[in-house]
């Protein structure tokens, strides 16, 4: 698809993304894990998987920057510096909702998201939160309250 866009039109911006986190109408990794944990279902987690979580507001921030920079045509990866395991994501979600232990199965599979983020590192200041070790936690804490409005979310229990 990228090749098609690249050869068809010189004024395009292709943004490659990791796991996007925020309000959505589609089932994302974080929304799925949240739903499974809140419902008490057993979550199957890939032991060797590592993912990058990107906040929807950071995507907007970078796309706006690229357009101001007149980066057309371009193919750019927007992703945080550090990866996180689905197990760590699940533990953080469970902690956020006060669930002391959740049911999960670990399977010996998965892969690490290996993305070249050198361009993003070159345009970010060293203090940009996207480059911090705990950015993924910030993304979760910022977005978990928003996911309750998702059509894939389980209604909050009172």
CNS distance restraints for C-alpha pairs under 8 A (distance, minus, plus):
assign (resid   1 and name CA) (resid   5 and name CA) 6.37 0.50 0.50
assign (resid   2 and name CA) (resid   6 and name CA) 5.93 0.50 0.50
assign (resid   2 and name CA) (resid  14 and name CA) 7.35 0.50 0.50
assign (resid   3 and name CA) (resid   7 and name CA) 6.07 0.50 0.50
assign (resid   4 and name CA) (resid   8 and name CA) 5.90 0.50 0.50
assign (resid   5 and name CA) (resid   9 and name CA) 6.09 0.50 0.50
assign (resid   5 and name CA) (resid  12 and name CA) 7.28 0.50 0.50
assign (resid   6 and name CA) (resid  10 and name CA) 6.65 0.50 0.50
assign (resid   6 and name CA) (resid  12 and name CA) 7.25 0.50 0.50
assign (resid   6 and name CA) (resid  73 and name CA) 7.72 0.50 0.50
assign (resid  10 and name CA) (resid  72 and name CA) 7.16 0.50 0.50
assign (resid  10 and name CA) (resid  73 and name CA) 5.50 0.50 0.50
assign (resid  11 and name CA) (resid  72 and name CA) 5.25 0.50 0.50
assign (resid  11 and name CA) (resid  73 and name CA) 5.04 0.50 0.50
assign (resid  12 and name CA) (resid  72 and name CA) 5.70 0.50 0.50
assign (resid  12 and name CA) (resid  73 and name CA) 4.89 0.50 0.50
assign (resid  12 and name CA) (resid  74 and name CA) 6.56 0.50 0.50
assign (resid  13 and name CA) (resid  71 and name CA) 7.31 0.50 0.50
assign (resid  13 and name CA) (resid  72 and name CA) 5.91 0.50 0.50
assign (resid  13 and name CA) (resid  73 and name CA) 5.66 0.50 0.50
assign (resid  13 and name CA) (resid  74 and name CA) 5.01 0.50 0.50
assign (resid  13 and name CA) (resid  75 and name CA) 6.04 0.50 0.50
assign (resid  13 and name CA) (resid  76 and name CA) 7.74 0.50 0.50
assign (resid  14 and name CA) (resid  74 and name CA) 6.17 0.50 0.50
assign (resid  14 and name CA) (resid  75 and name CA) 4.62 0.50 0.50
assign (resid  14 and name CA) (resid  76 and name CA) 6.27 0.50 0.50
assign (resid  15 and name CA) (resid  75 and name CA) 5.91 0.50 0.50
assign (resid  15 and name CA) (resid  76 and name CA) 4.98 0.50 0.50
assign (resid  15 and name CA) (resid  77 and name CA) 5.68 0.50 0.50
assign (resid  15 and name CA) (resid  78 and name CA) 6.69 0.50 0.50
assign (resid  16 and name CA) (resid  75 and name CA) 7.35 0.50 0.50
assign (resid  16 and name CA) (resid  76 and name CA) 6.00 0.50 0.50
assign (resid  16 and name CA) (resid  77 and name CA) 4.47 0.50 0.50
assign (resid  16 and name CA) (resid  78 and name CA) 6.19 0.50 0.50
assign (resid  17 and name CA) (resid  54 and name CA) 7.85 0.50 0.50
assign (resid  17 and name CA) (resid  77 and name CA) 6.13 0.50 0.50
assign (resid  17 and name CA) (resid  78 and name CA) 5.68 0.50 0.50
assign (resid  17 and name CA) (resid  79 and name CA) 6.36 0.50 0.50
assign (resid  18 and name CA) (resid  51 and name CA) 7.31 0.50 0.50
assign (resid  18 and name CA) (resid  52 and name CA) 5.62 0.50 0.50
assign (resid  18 and name CA) (resid  53 and name CA) 6.27 0.50 0.50
assign (resid  18 and name CA) (resid  54 and name CA) 6.53 0.50 0.50
assign (resid  18 and name CA) (resid  78 and name CA) 7.51 0.50 0.50
assign (resid  18 and name CA) (resid  79 and name CA) 6.01 0.50 0.50
assign (resid  18 and name CA) (resid 113 and name CA) 7.84 0.50 0.50
assign (resid  19 and name CA) (resid  28 and name CA) 7.38 0.50 0.50
assign (resid  19 and name CA) (resid  29 and name CA) 7.00 0.50 0.50
assign (resid  19 and name CA) (resid  51 and name CA) 7.01 0.50 0.50
assign (resid  19 and name CA) (resid  52 and name CA) 6.01 0.50 0.50
assign (resid  19 and name CA) (resid  53 and name CA) 4.93 0.50 0.50
assign (resid  19 and name CA) (resid  54 and name CA) 6.06 0.50 0.50
assign (resid  20 and name CA) (resid  28 and name CA) 7.42 0.50 0.50
assign (resid  20 and name CA) (resid  53 and name CA) 5.96 0.50 0.50
assign (resid  20 and name CA) (resid  54 and name CA) 4.90 0.50 0.50
assign (resid  20 and name CA) (resid  55 and name CA) 5.99 0.50 0.50
assign (resid  20 and name CA) (resid  56 and name CA) 6.19 0.50 0.50
assign (resid  21 and name CA) (resid  28 and name CA) 7.44 0.50 0.50
assign (resid  21 and name CA) (resid  30 and name CA) 6.77 0.50 0.50
assign (resid  21 and name CA) (resid  53 and name CA) 6.55 0.50 0.50
assign (resid  21 and name CA) (resid  54 and name CA) 5.89 0.50 0.50
assign (resid  21 and name CA) (resid  55 and name CA) 5.02 0.50 0.50
assign (resid  21 and name CA) (resid  56 and name CA) 5.84 0.50 0.50
assign (resid  21 and name CA) (resid 139 and name CA) 7.13 0.50 0.50
assign (resid  21 and name CA) (resid 140 and name CA) 7.58 0.50 0.50
assign (resid  21 and name CA) (resid 143 and name CA) 6.82 0.50 0.50
assign (resid  22 and name CA) (resid  55 and name CA) 6.32 0.50 0.50
assign (resid  22 and name CA) (resid  56 and name CA) 5.47 0.50 0.50
assign (resid  22 and name CA) (resid 143 and name CA) 5.48 0.50 0.50
assign (resid  22 and name CA) (resid 144 and name CA) 7.92 0.50 0.50
assign (resid  22 and name CA) (resid 146 and name CA) 6.81 0.50 0.50
assign (resid  22 and name CA) (resid 147 and name CA) 6.79 0.50 0.50
assign (resid  23 and name CA) (resid 143 and name CA) 7.49 0.50 0.50
assign (resid  23 and name CA) (resid 146 and name CA) 5.82 0.50 0.50
assign (resid  23 and name CA) (resid 147 and name CA) 5.55 0.50 0.50
assign (resid  23 and name CA) (resid 149 and name CA) 7.29 0.50 0.50
assign (resid  23 and name CA) (resid 150 and name CA) 6.15 0.50 0.50
assign (resid  24 and name CA) (resid  28 and name CA) 7.91 0.50 0.50
assign (resid  24 and name CA) (resid 147 and name CA) 7.72 0.50 0.50
assign (resid  24 and name CA) (resid 150 and name CA) 6.06 0.50 0.50
assign (resid  25 and name CA) (resid 150 and name CA) 6.30 0.50 0.50
assign (resid  25 and name CA) (resid 151 and name CA) 6.25 0.50 0.50
assign (resid  25 and name CA) (resid 152 and name CA) 7.43 0.50 0.50
assign (resid  26 and name CA) (resid 152 and name CA) 7.58 0.50 0.50
assign (resid  27 and name CA) (resid  31 and name CA) 6.04 0.50 0.50
assign (resid  27 and name CA) (resid  32 and name CA) 6.03 0.50 0.50
assign (resid  27 and name CA) (resid 152 and name CA) 6.53 0.50 0.50
assign (resid  28 and name CA) (resid  32 and name CA) 5.94 0.50 0.50
assign (resid  29 and name CA) (resid  33 and name CA) 6.14 0.50 0.50
assign (resid  30 and name CA) (resid  34 and name CA) 6.01 0.50 0.50
assign (resid  30 and name CA) (resid  89 and name CA) 7.67 0.50 0.50
assign (resid  31 and name CA) (resid  35 and name CA) 6.08 0.50 0.50
assign (resid  31 and name CA) (resid 147 and name CA) 6.69 0.50 0.50
assign (resid  31 and name CA) (resid 152 and name CA) 7.13 0.50 0.50
assign (resid  31 and name CA) (resid 153 and name CA) 6.97 0.50 0.50
assign (resid  32 and name CA) (resid  36 and name CA) 6.18 0.50 0.50
assign (resid  32 and name CA) (resid 152 and name CA) 7.67 0.50 0.50
assign (resid  33 and name CA) (resid  37 and name CA) 6.04 0.50 0.50
assign (resid  33 and name CA) (resid  43 and name CA) 7.29 0.50 0.50
assign (resid  33 and name CA) (resid  90 and name CA) 6.40 0.50 0.50
assign (resid  33 and name CA) (resid  93 and name CA) 7.96 0.50 0.50
assign (resid  34 and name CA) (resid  38 and name CA) 6.05 0.50 0.50
assign (resid  34 and name CA) (resid  90 and name CA) 7.47 0.50 0.50
assign (resid  34 and name CA) (resid  93 and name CA) 6.37 0.50 0.50
assign (resid  34 and name CA) (resid  94 and name CA) 7.91 0.50 0.50
assign (resid  34 and name CA) (resid 153 and name CA) 7.72 0.50 0.50
assign (resid  35 and name CA) (resid  39 and name CA) 6.09 0.50 0.50
assign (resid  35 and name CA) (resid 152 and name CA) 7.31 0.50 0.50
assign (resid  35 and name CA) (resid 153 and name CA) 5.69 0.50 0.50
assign (resid  35 and name CA) (resid 154 and name CA) 5.89 0.50 0.50
assign (resid  36 and name CA) (resid  40 and name CA) 6.27 0.50 0.50
assign (resid  36 and name CA) (resid  41 and name CA) 5.16 0.50 0.50
assign (resid  36 and name CA) (resid  42 and name CA) 7.02 0.50 0.50
assign (resid  36 and name CA) (resid  43 and name CA) 6.34 0.50 0.50
assign (resid  37 and name CA) (resid  41 and name CA) 6.14 0.50 0.50
assign (resid  37 and name CA) (resid  42 and name CA) 7.53 0.50 0.50
assign (resid  37 and name CA) (resid  43 and name CA) 7.18 0.50 0.50
assign (resid  37 and name CA) (resid  90 and name CA) 7.63 0.50 0.50
assign (resid  37 and name CA) (resid  93 and name CA) 7.86 0.50 0.50
assign (resid  37 and name CA) (resid  94 and name CA) 6.73 0.50 0.50
assign (resid  37 and name CA) (resid 102 and name CA) 6.30 0.50 0.50
assign (resid  37 and name CA) (resid 103 and name CA) 7.63 0.50 0.50
assign (resid  38 and name CA) (resid  94 and name CA) 7.95 0.50 0.50
assign (resid  38 and name CA) (resid 154 and name CA) 7.14 0.50 0.50
assign (resid  39 and name CA) (resid 154 and name CA) 7.15 0.50 0.50
assign (resid  40 and name CA) (resid 102 and name CA) 6.95 0.50 0.50
assign (resid  40 and name CA) (resid 103 and name CA) 7.03 0.50 0.50
assign (resid  41 and name CA) (resid 103 and name CA) 6.67 0.50 0.50
assign (resid  42 and name CA) (resid 102 and name CA) 7.48 0.50 0.50
assign (resid  42 and name CA) (resid 103 and name CA) 4.59 0.50 0.50
assign (resid  42 and name CA) (resid 104 and name CA) 4.81 0.50 0.50
assign (resid  42 and name CA) (resid 105 and name CA) 6.93 0.50 0.50
assign (resid  43 and name CA) (resid 103 and name CA) 6.23 0.50 0.50
assign (resid  43 and name CA) (resid 104 and name CA) 4.38 0.50 0.50
assign (resid  43 and name CA) (resid 105 and name CA) 6.15 0.50 0.50
assign (resid  44 and name CA) (resid 104 and name CA) 5.56 0.50 0.50
assign (resid  44 and name CA) (resid 105 and name CA) 4.70 0.50 0.50
assign (resid  44 and name CA) (resid 106 and name CA) 5.92 0.50 0.50
assign (resid  44 and name CA) (resid 107 and name CA) 7.03 0.50 0.50
assign (resid  45 and name CA) (resid  86 and name CA) 6.29 0.50 0.50
assign (resid  45 and name CA) (resid  87 and name CA) 6.50 0.50 0.50
assign (resid  45 and name CA) (resid 104 and name CA) 6.89 0.50 0.50
assign (resid  45 and name CA) (resid 105 and name CA) 6.08 0.50 0.50
assign (resid  45 and name CA) (resid 106 and name CA) 4.93 0.50 0.50
assign (resid  45 and name CA) (resid 107 and name CA) 6.16 0.50 0.50
assign (resid  46 and name CA) (resid  86 and name CA) 7.16 0.50 0.50
assign (resid  46 and name CA) (resid 106 and name CA) 5.87 0.50 0.50
assign (resid  46 and name CA) (resid 107 and name CA) 5.05 0.50 0.50
assign (resid  46 and name CA) (resid 108 and name CA) 6.10 0.50 0.50
assign (resid  46 and name CA) (resid 109 and name CA) 5.15 0.50 0.50
assign (resid  46 and name CA) (resid 110 and name CA) 5.14 0.50 0.50
assign (resid  47 and name CA) (resid  85 and name CA) 7.65 0.50 0.50
assign (resid  47 and name CA) (resid  86 and name CA) 7.94 0.50 0.50
assign (resid  47 and name CA) (resid  87 and name CA) 7.69 0.50 0.50
assign (resid  47 and name CA) (resid 106 and name CA) 5.80 0.50 0.50
assign (resid  47 and name CA) (resid 107 and name CA) 5.74 0.50 0.50
assign (resid  47 and name CA) (resid 108 and name CA) 5.35 0.50 0.50
assign (resid  47 and name CA) (resid 109 and name CA) 5.97 0.50 0.50
assign (resid  47 and name CA) (resid 110 and name CA) 6.52 0.50 0.50
assign (resid  48 and name CA) (resid  85 and name CA) 7.72 0.50 0.50
assign (resid  48 and name CA) (resid 108 and name CA) 6.56 0.50 0.50
assign (resid  48 and name CA) (resid 109 and name CA) 5.54 0.50 0.50
assign (resid  48 and name CA) (resid 110 and name CA) 4.73 0.50 0.50
assign (resid  48 and name CA) (resid 111 and name CA) 5.58 0.50 0.50
assign (resid  48 and name CA) (resid 112 and name CA) 7.00 0.50 0.50
assign (resid  49 and name CA) (resid  85 and name CA) 5.83 0.50 0.50
assign (resid  49 and name CA) (resid  86 and name CA) 6.80 0.50 0.50
assign (resid  49 and name CA) (resid 109 and name CA) 7.04 0.50 0.50
assign (resid  49 and name CA) (resid 110 and name CA) 4.20 0.50 0.50
assign (resid  49 and name CA) (resid 111 and name CA) 4.44 0.50 0.50
assign (resid  49 and name CA) (resid 112 and name CA) 5.17 0.50 0.50
assign (resid  49 and name CA) (resid 113 and name CA) 7.81 0.50 0.50
assign (resid  50 and name CA) (resid  83 and name CA) 5.51 0.50 0.50
assign (resid  50 and name CA) (resid  84 and name CA) 5.06 0.50 0.50
assign (resid  50 and name CA) (resid  85 and name CA) 4.47 0.50 0.50
assign (resid  50 and name CA) (resid  86 and name CA) 6.80 0.50 0.50
assign (resid  50 and name CA) (resid 110 and name CA) 7.72 0.50 0.50
assign (resid  50 and name CA) (resid 111 and name CA) 6.34 0.50 0.50
assign (resid  50 and name CA) (resid 112 and name CA) 4.35 0.50 0.50
assign (resid  50 and name CA) (resid 113 and name CA) 5.92 0.50 0.50
assign (resid  51 and name CA) (resid  83 and name CA) 4.98 0.50 0.50
assign (resid  51 and name CA) (resid  84 and name CA) 5.28 0.50 0.50
assign (resid  51 and name CA) (resid  85 and name CA) 6.19 0.50 0.50
assign (resid  51 and name CA) (resid  86 and name CA) 7.32 0.50 0.50
assign (resid  51 and name CA) (resid 112 and name CA) 6.32 0.50 0.50
assign (resid  51 and name CA) (resid 113 and name CA) 5.37 0.50 0.50
assign (resid  52 and name CA) (resid  79 and name CA) 6.63 0.50 0.50
assign (resid  52 and name CA) (resid  80 and name CA) 6.27 0.50 0.50
assign (resid  52 and name CA) (resid  81 and name CA) 7.82 0.50 0.50
assign (resid  52 and name CA) (resid  82 and name CA) 6.50 0.50 0.50
assign (resid  52 and name CA) (resid  83 and name CA) 4.65 0.50 0.50
assign (resid  52 and name CA) (resid  84 and name CA) 6.31 0.50 0.50
assign (resid  52 and name CA) (resid 113 and name CA) 6.79 0.50 0.50
assign (resid  52 and name CA) (resid 136 and name CA) 7.47 0.50 0.50
assign (resid  53 and name CA) (resid  79 and name CA) 7.42 0.50 0.50
assign (resid  53 and name CA) (resid  80 and name CA) 6.99 0.50 0.50
assign (resid  53 and name CA) (resid  83 and name CA) 7.59 0.50 0.50
assign (resid  53 and name CA) (resid  84 and name CA) 7.98 0.50 0.50
assign (resid  53 and name CA) (resid 136 and name CA) 5.69 0.50 0.50
assign (resid  53 and name CA) (resid 139 and name CA) 7.19 0.50 0.50
assign (resid  54 and name CA) (resid  58 and name CA) 6.88 0.50 0.50
assign (resid  54 and name CA) (resid  59 and name CA) 7.20 0.50 0.50
assign (resid  54 and name CA) (resid  79 and name CA) 6.19 0.50 0.50
assign (resid  54 and name CA) (resid  80 and name CA) 6.54 0.50 0.50
assign (resid  54 and name CA) (resid 136 and name CA) 7.47 0.50 0.50
assign (resid  54 and name CA) (resid 139 and name CA) 6.96 0.50 0.50
assign (resid  55 and name CA) (resid  59 and name CA) 6.60 0.50 0.50
assign (resid  55 and name CA) (resid 139 and name CA) 5.52 0.50 0.50
assign (resid  55 and name CA) (resid 143 and name CA) 7.82 0.50 0.50
assign (resid  56 and name CA) (resid  60 and name CA) 6.47 0.50 0.50
assign (resid  57 and name CA) (resid  61 and name CA) 6.19 0.50 0.50
assign (resid  58 and name CA) (resid  62 and name CA) 6.16 0.50 0.50
assign (resid  59 and name CA) (resid  63 and name CA) 6.13 0.50 0.50
assign (resid  59 and name CA) (resid  78 and name CA) 7.22 0.50 0.50
assign (resid  60 and name CA) (resid  64 and name CA) 6.09 0.50 0.50
assign (resid  61 and name CA) (resid  65 and name CA) 6.28 0.50 0.50
assign (resid  62 and name CA) (resid  66 and name CA) 6.10 0.50 0.50
assign (resid  62 and name CA) (resid  78 and name CA) 7.54 0.50 0.50
assign (resid  63 and name CA) (resid  67 and name CA) 6.20 0.50 0.50
assign (resid  64 and name CA) (resid  68 and name CA) 6.21 0.50 0.50
assign (resid  65 and name CA) (resid  69 and name CA) 6.13 0.50 0.50
assign (resid  66 and name CA) (resid  70 and name CA) 6.21 0.50 0.50
assign (resid  66 and name CA) (resid  71 and name CA) 5.50 0.50 0.50
assign (resid  67 and name CA) (resid  71 and name CA) 6.09 0.50 0.50
assign (resid  67 and name CA) (resid  72 and name CA) 7.77 0.50 0.50
assign (resid  76 and name CA) (resid 119 and name CA) 7.81 0.50 0.50
assign (resid  77 and name CA) (resid 115 and name CA) 7.33 0.50 0.50
assign (resid  77 and name CA) (resid 116 and name CA) 7.04 0.50 0.50
assign (resid  77 and name CA) (resid 117 and name CA) 6.29 0.50 0.50
assign (resid  77 and name CA) (resid 119 and name CA) 7.95 0.50 0.50
assign (resid  77 and name CA) (resid 120 and name CA) 7.58 0.50 0.50
assign (resid  78 and name CA) (resid 117 and name CA) 6.90 0.50 0.50
assign (resid  78 and name CA) (resid 120 and name CA) 6.58 0.50 0.50
assign (resid  79 and name CA) (resid 115 and name CA) 7.56 0.50 0.50
assign (resid  79 and name CA) (resid 117 and name CA) 6.47 0.50 0.50
assign (resid  79 and name CA) (resid 120 and name CA) 7.68 0.50 0.50
assign (resid  79 and name CA) (resid 130 and name CA) 7.66 0.50 0.50
assign (resid  80 and name CA) (resid 117 and name CA) 7.60 0.50 0.50
assign (resid  80 and name CA) (resid 130 and name CA) 4.90 0.50 0.50
assign (resid  80 and name CA) (resid 131 and name CA) 5.80 0.50 0.50
assign (resid  80 and name CA) (resid 135 and name CA) 7.51 0.50 0.50
assign (resid  81 and name CA) (resid 117 and name CA) 7.03 0.50 0.50
assign (resid  81 and name CA) (resid 130 and name CA) 6.64 0.50 0.50
assign (resid  81 and name CA) (resid 131 and name CA) 5.01 0.50 0.50
assign (resid  81 and name CA) (resid 132 and name CA) 7.16 0.50 0.50
assign (resid  81 and name CA) (resid 133 and name CA) 7.62 0.50 0.50
assign (resid  82 and name CA) (resid 131 and name CA) 7.28 0.50 0.50
assign (resid  82 and name CA) (resid 132 and name CA) 7.53 0.50 0.50
assign (resid  82 and name CA) (resid 133 and name CA) 6.05 0.50 0.50
assign (resid  82 and name CA) (resid 135 and name CA) 7.97 0.50 0.50
assign (resid  83 and name CA) (resid 112 and name CA) 7.76 0.50 0.50
assign (resid  83 and name CA) (resid 113 and name CA) 7.23 0.50 0.50
assign (resid  84 and name CA) (resid  88 and name CA) 6.54 0.50 0.50
assign (resid  84 and name CA) (resid  89 and name CA) 7.05 0.50 0.50
assign (resid  84 and name CA) (resid 136 and name CA) 7.42 0.50 0.50
assign (resid  85 and name CA) (resid  89 and name CA) 6.39 0.50 0.50
assign (resid  86 and name CA) (resid  90 and name CA) 6.00 0.50 0.50
assign (resid  87 and name CA) (resid  91 and name CA) 6.14 0.50 0.50
assign (resid  88 and name CA) (resid  92 and name CA) 6.17 0.50 0.50
assign (resid  89 and name CA) (resid  93 and name CA) 6.24 0.50 0.50
assign (resid  90 and name CA) (resid  94 and name CA) 6.10 0.50 0.50
assign (resid  91 and name CA) (resid  95 and name CA) 6.05 0.50 0.50
assign (resid  92 and name CA) (resid  96 and name CA) 6.09 0.50 0.50
assign (resid  92 and name CA) (resid 137 and name CA) 7.46 0.50 0.50
assign (resid  92 and name CA) (resid 140 and name CA) 7.92 0.50 0.50
assign (resid  93 and name CA) (resid  97 and name CA) 6.47 0.50 0.50
assign (resid  93 and name CA) (resid 140 and name CA) 7.56 0.50 0.50
assign (resid  93 and name CA) (resid 144 and name CA) 7.86 0.50 0.50
assign (resid  94 and name CA) (resid  98 and name CA) 6.11 0.50 0.50
assign (resid  94 and name CA) (resid  99 and name CA) 4.85 0.50 0.50
assign (resid  94 and name CA) (resid 100 and name CA) 6.91 0.50 0.50
assign (resid  94 and name CA) (resid 101 and name CA) 7.20 0.50 0.50
assign (resid  94 and name CA) (resid 102 and name CA) 6.95 0.50 0.50
assign (resid  95 and name CA) (resid  99 and name CA) 5.73 0.50 0.50
assign (resid  95 and name CA) (resid 100 and name CA) 6.77 0.50 0.50
assign (resid  96 and name CA) (resid 141 and name CA) 7.67 0.50 0.50
assign (resid 117 and name CA) (resid 121 and name CA) 6.22 0.50 0.50
assign (resid 118 and name CA) (resid 122 and name CA) 6.10 0.50 0.50
assign (resid 119 and name CA) (resid 123 and name CA) 6.49 0.50 0.50
assign (resid 120 and name CA) (resid 124 and name CA) 6.08 0.50 0.50
assign (resid 121 and name CA) (resid 125 and name CA) 7.67 0.50 0.50
assign (resid 121 and name CA) (resid 126 and name CA) 7.95 0.50 0.50
assign (resid 121 and name CA) (resid 131 and name CA) 7.50 0.50 0.50
assign (resid 124 and name CA) (resid 128 and name CA) 6.00 0.50 0.50
assign (resid 126 and name CA) (resid 131 and name CA) 7.24 0.50 0.50
assign (resid 127 and name CA) (resid 131 and name CA) 7.34 0.50 0.50
assign (resid 127 and name CA) (resid 132 and name CA) 7.70 0.50 0.50
assign (resid 128 and name CA) (resid 132 and name CA) 7.19 0.50 0.50
assign (resid 129 and name CA) (resid 135 and name CA) 6.02 0.50 0.50
assign (resid 130 and name CA) (resid 135 and name CA) 5.95 0.50 0.50
assign (resid 131 and name CA) (resid 135 and name CA) 7.17 0.50 0.50
assign (resid 134 and name CA) (resid 138 and name CA) 6.67 0.50 0.50
assign (resid 135 and name CA) (resid 139 and name CA) 6.25 0.50 0.50
assign (resid 136 and name CA) (resid 140 and name CA) 6.30 0.50 0.50
assign (resid 137 and name CA) (resid 141 and name CA) 6.14 0.50 0.50
assign (resid 138 and name CA) (resid 142 and name CA) 5.99 0.50 0.50
assign (resid 139 and name CA) (resid 143 and name CA) 6.09 0.50 0.50
assign (resid 140 and name CA) (resid 144 and name CA) 5.64 0.50 0.50
assign (resid 141 and name CA) (resid 145 and name CA) 7.60 0.50 0.50
assign (resid 142 and name CA) (resid 146 and name CA) 7.88 0.50 0.50
assign (resid 143 and name CA) (resid 147 and name CA) 6.42 0.50 0.50
assign (resid 144 and name CA) (resid 148 and name CA) 7.22 0.50 0.50
assign (resid 146 and name CA) (resid 150 and name CA) 7.51 0.50 0.50
assign (resid 147 and name CA) (resid 153 and name CA) 6.53 0.50 0.50
assign (resid 148 and name CA) (resid 153 and name CA) 5.47 0.50 0.50
assign (resid 148 and name CA) (resid 154 and name CA) 7.17 0.50 0.50
assign (resid 148 and name CA) (resid 155 and name CA) 6.98 0.50 0.50
assign (resid 148 and name CA) (resid 156 and name CA) 7.37 0.50 0.50
assign (resid 149 and name CA) (resid 153 and name CA) 6.85 0.50 0.50
